[in-house]
Amino acid sequence: MRKPLTIVLLLLLGFGWTVTVSAHEVGDAMAAAAQDFLNSLEPEQQKKASYAFEDAERFNWHYIPLERKGLPIREMRPDQRVLAYGLLSTGLSHTGYLKAVQIMSLERVLWELENHAPKRDPEYYLVWVFGKPDPKGTWGWRFEGHHLSLSFTIVDGQLIAETPAFYAANPGEVKEGPRKGLRVLSDEEDLARALVKSLDDTQKAQAVIGTEAPEDILTKDLPKVDPFAPAGIAATALNDAQKEMLWKVINEYLNNDHPVLAAEERKRVESEIDSIRFAWQGGFEFGQAHYYRIQGKTFVLEYCNIQNGAMHPHAAWRNFGEDFGRDLLRDHVAKEHKGS
């Protein structure tokens, strides 16, 4: 079970200030932002945005363009949109927030490339709130649309699960126009490619588990995932420079989250270093279809780039027990029953 985490952030503003931020304060911020958002809504909007915590819709996530429940950005007033994005910001770092809004903005690029196809809409991203936002309670929320799905579960106001977390980009690289050269998920790809290309022949024989990449991430939109059979090269078989490269890849995913949440996940991953494996499939060069995953005892991160000439990457972080806060909720229930 996760323990409440407190970290110290150094504000590098030339003043030498330190600010202590706890997971409970992150939960407080989420609850306040979610309640402020809900309070701004009209009754019909509230019906679309609000669900019981136990509702099956909490697990009904996806990343393809389809009709969704929830309250879309395009049905909100300008002030309500600001509050929706404010809620999104409570779960993410500055880097993660920028990545999320860039992904949403690519819908406009696709709209232009696909002759104004109605399904391409940067305002068709939706918000759900599951249960009552409470600084000391158990509830959840999701922000989702094409190529972006972010779920947060808050237990006892301070234990926070932030998976499933899915980011993708189409086009993977903008080829023309004022945003030419933009690659939203460039580091997820480039850092992992640098790692696999740094391996010697013996190491590559362990790391490369196939010459062709799968069609998509293997965990897809499953509401619950189990560990894959161990595959790839063990982190313990990497040299120091390669271990540092592996950590750069892992941190690229972790650093999307609020720094407090990222620090907690990093602590967990560090404790699993002896079990972590890096597996690769497909080509080694830019523009060649490829897939990789990094798996530990409790988590897997996946990246697949095969569509559109390897210009359409999908990336996901999954926690085997804690997706949608399952382990946190189980431990919470056990604790409550023990005390009764």
C-alpha positions in Angstrom: 0.0 0.0 0.0 1.2 3.4 -0.8 2.2 5.6 2.1 1.5 9.4 2.1 4.5 11.0 0.5 6.1 14.3 1.3 8.8 15.8 -0.9 10.7 19.1 -0.8 10.8 21.2 -4.0 13.6 23.7 -4.4 12.4 26.8 -6.2 15.3 27.9 -8.3 14.4 31.5 -8.4 17.5 32.9 -6.8 15.9 33.1 -3.3 16.8 29.7 -1.9 13.2 29.1 -0.8 12.0 25.5 -0.1 8.4 24.4 -0.3 7.2 21.1 1.2 4.4 19.5 -0.8 2.6 16.3 0.3 0.4 13.9 -1.6 -2.5 15.0 0.7 -2.1 18.5 -0.7 -2.2 17.2 -4.2 -5.4 15.4 -3.3 -6.8 18.6 -1.8 -6.0 20.5 -5.0 -7.7 17.9 -7.1 -10.8 17.9 -4.9 -11.0 21.7 -4.9 -10.6 21.9 -8.7 -13.1 19.2 -9.3 -15.7 20.7 -7.0 -15.1 24.2 -8.5 -15.6 22.7 -12.0 -18.8 20.8 -11.0 -20.2 23.9 -9.3 -19.8 25.9 -12.5 -22.0 23.5 -14.5 -25.6 23.7 -15.4 -27.8 20.8 -14.2 -27.8 19.0 -17.6 -24.0 19.4 -17.8 -23.6 18.0 -14.3 -25.6 14.9 -15.3 -23.1 14.3 -18.1 -20.0 14.9 -16.0 -21.0 13.2 -12.7 -21.0 9.4 -12.0 -21.1 7.3 -8.9 -17.6 6.1 -7.9 -18.8 2.5 -8.3 -20.1 3.1 -11.8 -18.7 0.8 -14.5 -18.0 3.9 -16.7 -15.0 4.5 -14.5 -13.2 1.6 -16.2 -14.6 2.3 -19.7 -11.6 4.1 -21.1 -10.2 4.2 -24.6 -7.9 6.2 -26.9 -9.5 6.0 -30.3 -11.9 8.5 -31.9 -15.4 7.3 -30.8 -18.5 8.7 -29.2 -18.0 8.9 -25.4 -20.0 9.6 -22.3 -18.8 12.4 -20.1 -19.0 16.2 -20.6 -17.1 17.4 -23.7 -15.1 20.6 -23.8 -17.1 21.8 -26.8 -20.3 21.8 -24.6 -18.7 24.1 -22.0 -18.8 27.8 -21.6 -15.4 29.5 -21.7 -15.2 29.8 -18.0 -16.1 26.1 -17.5 -13.4 25.1 -20.0 -10.8 27.0 -18.0 -11.9 25.1 -14.9 -11.7 21.8 -16.7 -8.2 22.5 -17.8 -7.4 23.6 -14.2 -8.5 20.2 -13.0 -6.3 18.5 -15.6 -3.3 20.6 -14.4 -3.6 19.3 -10.9 -2.6 15.8 -11.9 0.3 16.7 -14.3 3.6 18.4 -14.3 4.3 21.4 -16.5 5.8 18.9 -19.0 2.9 16.6 -18.9 0.3 19.3 -19.2 2.1 20.7 -22.3 2.3 17.3 -23.8 -1.5 16.8 -23.2 -2.5 20.0 -24.8 -0.2 19.5 -27.8 -1.8 16.1 -28.3 -5.2 17.7 -28.3 -4.1 20.4 -30.7 -3.0 17.7 -33.3 -6.7 17.1 -33.9 -6.8 20.4 -35.8 -3.8 19.2 -37.9 -5.7 16.0 -38.7 -8.8 18.0 -39.5 -6.9 19.9 -42.1 -5.2 16.8 -43.5 -8.4 14.8 -43.7 -10.6 17.4 -45.5 -12.3 18.7 -42.4 -13.4 15.3 -41.1 -16.0 15.9 -38.3 -14.4 13.3 -36.0 -11.3 15.4 -35.8 -12.1 18.0 -33.1 -9.7 19.5 -30.6 -12.7 20.3 -28.4 -13.9 16.7 -28.2 -12.1 15.9 -25.0 -14.2 15.0 -22.0 -14.3 15.2 -18.3 -15.8 12.7 -15.8 -16.0 13.0 -12.0 -16.6 9.7 -10.2 -18.1 10.2 -6.7 -18.0 13.3 -4.6 -14.7 15.2 -4.6 -13.6 15.3 -0.9 -10.3 16.3 0.6 -10.6 13.3 2.9 -12.7 11.0 0.7 -12.4 8.4 -2.0 -13.4 9.5 -5.5 -11.9 9.8 -9.0 -11.8 11.7 -12.3 -10.8 11.2 -15.9 -9.8 13.5 -18.8 -10.0 11.7 -22.2 -10.4 12.0 -25.9 -8.6 10.8 -29.0 -5.0 9.8 -28.1 -5.2 11.0 -24.5 -6.6 9.2 -21.5 -5.7 10.2 -17.9 -7.4 8.6 -14.9 -6.8 9.5 -11.3 -8.2 7.7 -8.2 -8.0 9.3 -4.8 -8.3 7.2 -1.7 -8.7 8.8 1.8 -7.8 12.1 0.2 -4.1 11.3 -0.1 -3.4 8.0 -1.7 -3.5 8.7 -5.4 -3.3 6.3 -8.4 -2.6 7.9 -11.7 -3.0 5.0 -14.2 -4.0 4.0 -16.8 -2.1 6.8 -18.4 -2.1 7.0 -22.2 -0.5 9.5 -24.6 -0.3 9.3 -28.4 0.4 11.5 -31.4 -0.8 11.6 -35.0 1.0 12.8 -36.9 4.0 11.7 -35.0 5.9 14.5 -36.8 4.1 17.5 -38.3 5.5 17.7 -41.9 4.4 21.1 -43.0 2.8 24.4 -41.9 3.6 26.7 -39.0 4.1 23.7 -36.6 6.4 21.8 -39.0 8.9 19.6 -37.1 6.7 19.1 -33.9 7.1 15.6 -32.4 5.1 15.5 -29.3 6.4 12.1 -28.1 10.0 12.5 -29.5 11.9 11.7 -26.3 9.9 8.5 -25.6 11.1 7.3 -28.9 14.6 8.7 -29.3 15.8 7.9 -25.8 14.7 4.2 -26.1 16.3 4.0 -29.6 19.5 5.3 -28.2 19.4 2.7 -25.5 18.8 -0.3 -27.8 21.5 0.9 -30.3 24.0 1.2 -27.4 23.7 -2.6 -26.7 26.4 -4.9 -27.9 25.6 -8.1 -29.8 25.2 -10.2 -26.7 22.9 -7.7 -25.1 20.9 -7.2 -28.2 20.3 -10.9 -28.5 18.6 -10.7 -25.1 16.8 -7.4 -25.6 15.3 -7.9 -29.1 12.4 -10.3 -28.9 11.1 -9.9 -32.5 12.0 -8.4 -35.8 8.5 -7.1 -36.4 6.6 -4.7 -34.2 3.0 -5.6 -33.1 0.1 -3.5 -34.4 -0.4 -1.7 -31.1 0.5 -1.7 -27.5 -0.4 -5.1 -26.1 -2.3 -3.8 -23.1 -4.6 -1.8 -25.3 -7.7 -0.4 -23.5 -8.0 -3.3 -21.1 -9.5 -2.2 -17.7 -7.0 -4.6 -15.9 -3.7 -6.0 -17.1 -1.5 -8.8 -15.8 2.3 -9.0 -16.1 3.7 -10.3 -19.3 6.1 -13.3 -19.2 9.6 -12.0 -18.5 11.2 -10.9 -21.8 14.1 -8.8 -22.9 17.3 -7.8 -21.2 17.4 -7.4 -17.5 18.4 -4.0 -16.2 21.1 -5.7 -14.1 22.7 -6.8 -17.4 23.2 -3.2 -18.5 26.4 -1.2 -17.9 26.2 2.0 -15.9 25.8 4.2 -18.9 23.0 2.0 -20.3 21.3 2.0 -16.9 21.3 5.8 -16.9 19.8 5.7 -20.4 17.1 3.3 -19.2 16.2 5.7 -16.4 15.9 8.5 -18.8 13.3 6.5 -20.7 11.4 5.7 -17.5 11.6 9.3 -16.3 10.1 10.5 -19.6 6.9 8.7 -18.6 7.0 9.4 -14.9 7.7 13.1 -15.4 4.3 13.6 -17.0 2.8 13.4 -13.6 2.6 16.0 -10.8 6.1 16.0 -9.2 4.8 14.5 -6.0 3.1 11.6 -7.8 6.2 11.1 -10.0 8.5 10.9 -7.0 6.3 8.2 -5.4 6.3 6.2 -8.6 10.0 6.6 -9.0 10.6 5.3 -5.5 8.5 2.2 -6.3 10.4 1.6 -9.6 13.7 2.0 -7.9 12.7 -0.8 -5.4 12.1 -3.1 -8.4 15.3 -2.5 -10.3 16.4 -6.1 -10.0 13.3 -7.3 -11.8 13.1 -4.7 -14.6 13.5 -5.8 -18.2 13.7 -3.9 -21.4 12.3 -5.6 -24.6 12.4 -4.3 -28.2 10.7 -5.4 -31.4 11.2 -4.0 -34.9 13.7 -1.8 -36.6 16.4 0.4 -35.0 16.2 3.4 -37.3 14.0 6.5 -37.3 11.0 5.8 -39.6 11.1 2.0 -39.0 8.2 0.4 -37.2 9.1 -0.5 -33.7 7.8 -1.4 -30.2 9.4 -1.6 -26.8 8.3 -2.2 -23.2 9.9 -1.8 -19.8 8.4 -4.1 -17.2 8.9 -4.5 -13.4 7.1 -6.4 -10.7 4.2 -4.0 -10.5 4.3 -1.9 -13.7 4.8 -1.9 -17.4 5.3 1.0 -19.8 4.8 0.4 -23.5 5.5 2.3 -26.7 4.5 1.3 -30.2 5.1 3.2 -33.5 4.0 1.3 -36.6 1.1 3.2 -38.2 1.5 5.8 -41.0 5.1 4.8 -41.7 6.1 4.8 -38.0 4.7 8.3 -37.6 1.9 7.5 -35.2 3.2 6.5 -31.7 1.2 5.2 -28.8 2.6 5.2 -25.3 1.1 3.9 -22.0 1.9 3.4 -18.4 0.0 0.6 -16.5 0.3 -0.6 -12.9 -0.8 -4.2 -12.5 -2.5 -3.8 -9.2 -3.1 -0.1 -8.9 -4.8 0.8 -12.2 -7.9 2.7 -11.1 -6.6 2.4 -7.5 -7.5 -1.3 -7.1 -4.9 -2.1 -4.5 -5.4 1.1 -2.7 -9.1 0.5 -2.4 -8.6 -3.1 -1.4 -6.3 -2.1 1.4 -8.7 0.7 2.4 -11.6 -1.7 2.7 -9.5 -4.1 4.7 -8.5 -1.4 7.1 -12.0 -0.2 7.5 -13.3 -3.7 8.3 -10.4 -4.3 10.7 -11.4 -1.2 12.6 -15.1 -2.1 12.8 
